[in-house]
């Protein structure tokens, strides 16, 4: 019986980062304020659908 090859996580690699749909953060608006270590960051969707993160 053959065993499947080990997954990347079992080789000591970092686990995959969480995926979060931007729409779930922003909702129906075009921007959201994120708090990180007491600092405020603004994540905004541009008219072209790109993301901009500013402090």
Phi and psi in radians as a Rosetta constraint file:
Dihedral C 1 N 2 CA 2 C 2 CIRCULARHARMONIC -1.587 0.35
Dihedral N 2 CA 2 C 2 N 3 CIRCULARHARMONIC 2.502 0.35
Dihedral C 2 N 3 CA 3 C 3 CIRCULARHARMONIC -1.723 0.35
Dihedral N 3 CA 3 C 3 N 4 CIRCULARHARMONIC 2.564 0.35
Dihedral C 3 N 4 CA 4 C 4 CIRCULARHARMONIC -1.151 0.35
Dihedral N 4 CA 4 C 4 N 5 CIRCULARHARMONIC 2.698 0.35
Dihedral C 4 N 5 CA 5 C 5 CIRCULARHARMONIC -1.097 0.35
Dihedral N 5 CA 5 C 5 N 6 CIRCULARHARMONIC 2.648 0.35
Dihedral C 5 N 6 CA 6 C 6 CIRCULARHARMONIC -1.114 0.35
Dihedral N 6 CA 6 C 6 N 7 CIRCULARHARMONIC 2.539 0.35
Dihedral C 6 N 7 CA 7 C 7 CIRCULARHARMONIC -1.272 0.35
Dihedral N 7 CA 7 C 7 N 8 CIRCULARHARMONIC 2.757 0.35
Dihedral C 7 N 8 CA 8 C 8 CIRCULARHARMONIC -0.989 0.35
Dihedral N 8 CA 8 C 8 N 9 CIRCULARHARMONIC -0.609 0.35
Dihedral C 8 N 9 CA 9 C 9 CIRCULARHARMONIC -1.129 0.35
Dihedral N 9 CA 9 C 9 N 10 CIRCULARHARMONIC -0.530 0.35
Dihedral C 9 N 10 CA 10 C 10 CIRCULARHARMONIC -1.371 0.35
Dihedral N 10 CA 10 C 10 N 11 CIRCULARHARMONIC -0.156 0.35
Dihedral C 10 N 11 CA 11 C 11 CIRCULARHARMONIC -1.594 0.35
Dihedral N 11 CA 11 C 11 N 12 CIRCULARHARMONIC 0.119 0.35
Dihedral C 11 N 12 CA 12 C 12 CIRCULARHARMONIC 1.657 0.35
Dihedral N 12 CA 12 C 12 N 13 CIRCULARHARMONIC 0.045 0.35
Dihedral C 12 N 13 CA 13 C 13 CIRCULARHARMONIC -1.253 0.35
Dihedral N 13 CA 13 C 13 N 14 CIRCULARHARMONIC 2.774 0.35
Dihedral C 13 N 14 CA 14 C 14 CIRCULARHARMONIC -1.216 0.35
Dihedral N 14 CA 14 C 14 N 15 CIRCULARHARMONIC 2.586 0.35
Dihedral C 14 N 15 CA 15 C 15 CIRCULARHARMONIC -1.190 0.35
Dihedral N 15 CA 15 C 15 N 16 CIRCULARHARMONIC 2.733 0.35
Dihedral C 15 N 16 CA 16 C 16 CIRCULARHARMONIC -1.104 0.35
Dihedral N 16 CA 16 C 16 N 17 CIRCULARHARMONIC 2.504 0.35
Dihedral C 16 N 17 CA 17 C 17 CIRCULARHARMONIC -1.213 0.35
Dihedral N 17 CA 17 C 17 N 18 CIRCULARHARMONIC 2.688 0.35
Dihedral C 17 N 18 CA 18 C 18 CIRCULARHARMONIC -1.131 0.35
Dihedral N 18 CA 18 C 18 N 19 CIRCULARHARMONIC 2.532 0.35
Dihedral C 18 N 19 CA 19 C 19 CIRCULARHARMONIC -1.860 0.35
Dihedral N 19 CA 19 C 19 N 20 CIRCULARHARMONIC 2.272 0.35
Dihedral C 19 N 20 CA 20 C 20 CIRCULARHARMONIC -2.254 0.35
Dihedral N 20 CA 20 C 20 N 21 CIRCULARHARMONIC 2.186 0.35
Dihedral C 20 N 21 CA 21 C 21 CIRCULARHARMONIC -1.181 0.35
Dihedral N 21 CA 21 C 21 N 22 CIRCULARHARMONIC 2.214 0.35
Dihedral C 21 N 22 CA 22 C 22 CIRCULARHARMONIC -0.992 0.35
Dihedral N 22 CA 22 C 22 N 23 CIRCULARHARMONIC -0.618 0.35
Dihedral C 22 N 23 CA 23 C 23 CIRCULARHARMONIC -1.035 0.35
Dihedral N 23 CA 23 C 23 N 24 CIRCULARHARMONIC -0.542 0.35
Dihedral C 23 N 24 CA 24 C 24 CIRCULARHARMONIC -1.260 0.35
Dihedral N 24 CA 24 C 24 N 25 CIRCULARHARMONIC -0.394 0.35
Dihedral C 24 N 25 CA 25 C 25 CIRCULARHARMONIC -1.498 0.35
Dihedral N 25 CA 25 C 25 N 26 CIRCULARHARMONIC -0.776 0.35
Dihedral C 25 N 26 CA 26 C 26 CIRCULARHARMONIC -1.522 0.35
Dihedral N 26 CA 26 C 26 N 27 CIRCULARHARMONIC -0.518 0.35
Dihedral C 26 N 27 CA 27 C 27 CIRCULARHARMONIC 1.242 0.35
Dihedral N 27 CA 27 C 27 N 28 CIRCULARHARMONIC -2.364 0.35
Dihedral C 27 N 28 CA 28 C 28 CIRCULARHARMONIC -1.550 0.35
Dihedral N 28 CA 28 C 28 N 29 CIRCULARHARMONIC -0.121 0.35
Dihedral C 28 N 29 CA 29 C 29 CIRCULARHARMONIC -1.466 0.35
Dihedral N 29 CA 29 C 29 N 30 CIRCULARHARMONIC -2.887 0.35
Dihedral C 29 N 30 CA 30 C 30 CIRCULARHARMONIC -2.084 0.35
Dihedral N 30 CA 30 C 30 N 31 CIRCULARHARMONIC -0.030 0.35
Dihedral C 30 N 31 CA 31 C 31 CIRCULARHARMONIC -2.692 0.35
Dihedral N 31 CA 31 C 31 N 32 CIRCULARHARMONIC 2.804 0.35
Dihedral C 31 N 32 CA 32 C 32 CIRCULARHARMONIC -2.540 0.35
Dihedral N 32 CA 32 C 32 N 33 CIRCULARHARMONIC 2.606 0.35
Dihedral C 32 N 33 CA 33 C 33 CIRCULARHARMONIC -1.753 0.35
Dihedral N 33 CA 33 C 33 N 34 CIRCULARHARMONIC 2.216 0.35
Dihedral C 33 N 34 CA 34 C 34 CIRCULARHARMONIC -1.854 0.35
Dihedral N 34 CA 34 C 34 N 35 CIRCULARHARMONIC 2.390 0.35
Dihedral C 34 N 35 CA 35 C 35 CIRCULARHARMONIC -1.817 0.35
Dihedral N 35 CA 35 C 35 N 36 CIRCULARHARMONIC 2.225 0.35
Dihedral C 35 N 36 CA 36 C 36 CIRCULARHARMONIC -2.444 0.35
Dihedral N 36 CA 36 C 36 N 37 CIRCULARHARMONIC 1.995 0.35
Dihedral C 36 N 37 CA 37 C 37 CIRCULARHARMONIC 0.912 0.35
Dihedral N 37 CA 37 C 37 N 38 CIRCULARHARMONIC 0.733 0.35
Dihedral C 37 N 38 CA 38 C 38 CIRCULARHARMONIC 1.416 0.35
Dihedral N 38 CA 38 C 38 N 39 CIRCULARHARMONIC -0.029 0.35
Dihedral C 38 N 39 CA 39 C 39 CIRCULARHARMONIC -1.795 0.35
Dihedral N 39 CA 39 C 39 N 40 CIRCULARHARMONIC 2.609 0.35
Dihedral C 39 N 40 CA 40 C 40 CIRCULARHARMONIC -1.816 0.35
Dihedral N 40 CA 40 C 40 N 41 CIRCULARHARMONIC 2.272 0.35
Dihedral C 40 N 41 CA 41 C 41 CIRCULARHARMONIC -2.144 0.35
Dihedral N 41 CA 41 C 41 N 42 CIRCULARHARMONIC 2.493 0.35
Dihedral C 41 N 42 CA 42 C 42 CIRCULARHARMONIC -1.891 0.35
Dihedral N 42 CA 42 C 42 N 43 CIRCULARHARMONIC 2.145 0.35
Dihedral C 42 N 43 CA 43 C 43 CIRCULARHARMONIC -1.820 0.35
Dihedral N 43 CA 43 C 43 N 44 CIRCULARHARMONIC 2.096 0.35
Dihedral C 43 N 44 CA 44 C 44 CIRCULARHARMONIC -2.229 0.35
Dihedral N 44 CA 44 C 44 N 45 CIRCULARHARMONIC 2.500 0.35
Dihedral C 44 N 45 CA 45 C 45 CIRCULARHARMONIC -1.682 0.35
Dihedral N 45 CA 45 C 45 N 46 CIRCULARHARMONIC 2.177 0.35
Dihedral C 45 N 46 CA 46 C 46 CIRCULARHARMONIC -1.361 0.35
Dihedral N 46 CA 46 C 46 N 47 CIRCULARHARMONIC 3.023 0.35
Dihedral C 46 N 47 CA 47 C 47 CIRCULARHARMONIC -1.086 0.35
Dihedral N 47 CA 47 C 47 N 48 CIRCULARHARMONIC -0.449 0.35
Dihedral C 47 N 48 CA 48 C 48 CIRCULARHARMONIC -1.573 0.35
Dihedral N 48 CA 48 C 48 N 49 CIRCULARHARMONIC 0.067 0.35
Dihedral C 48 N 49 CA 49 C 49 CIRCULARHARMONIC 1.470 0.35
Dihedral N 49 CA 49 C 49 N 50 CIRCULARHARMONIC 0.176 0.35
Dihedral C 49 N 50 CA 50 C 50 CIRCULARHARMONIC -1.514 0.35
Dihedral N 50 CA 50 C 50 N 51 CIRCULARHARMONIC 2.870 0.35
Dihedral C 50 N 51 CA 51 C 51 CIRCULARHARMONIC -1.875 0.35
Dihedral N 51 CA 51 C 51 N 52 CIRCULARHARMONIC 2.444 0.35
Dihedral C 51 N 52 CA 52 C 52 CIRCULARHARMONIC -2.252 0.35
Dihedral N 52 CA 52 C 52 N 53 CIRCULARHARMONIC 2.249 0.35
Dihedral C 52 N 53 CA 53 C 53 CIRCULARHARMONIC -1.982 0.35
Dihedral N 53 CA 53 C 53 N 54 CIRCULARHARMONIC 2.105 0.35
Dihedral C 53 N 54 CA 54 C 54 CIRCULARHARMONIC -2.239 0.35
Dihedral N 54 CA 54 C 54 N 55 CIRCULARHARMONIC 2.702 0.35
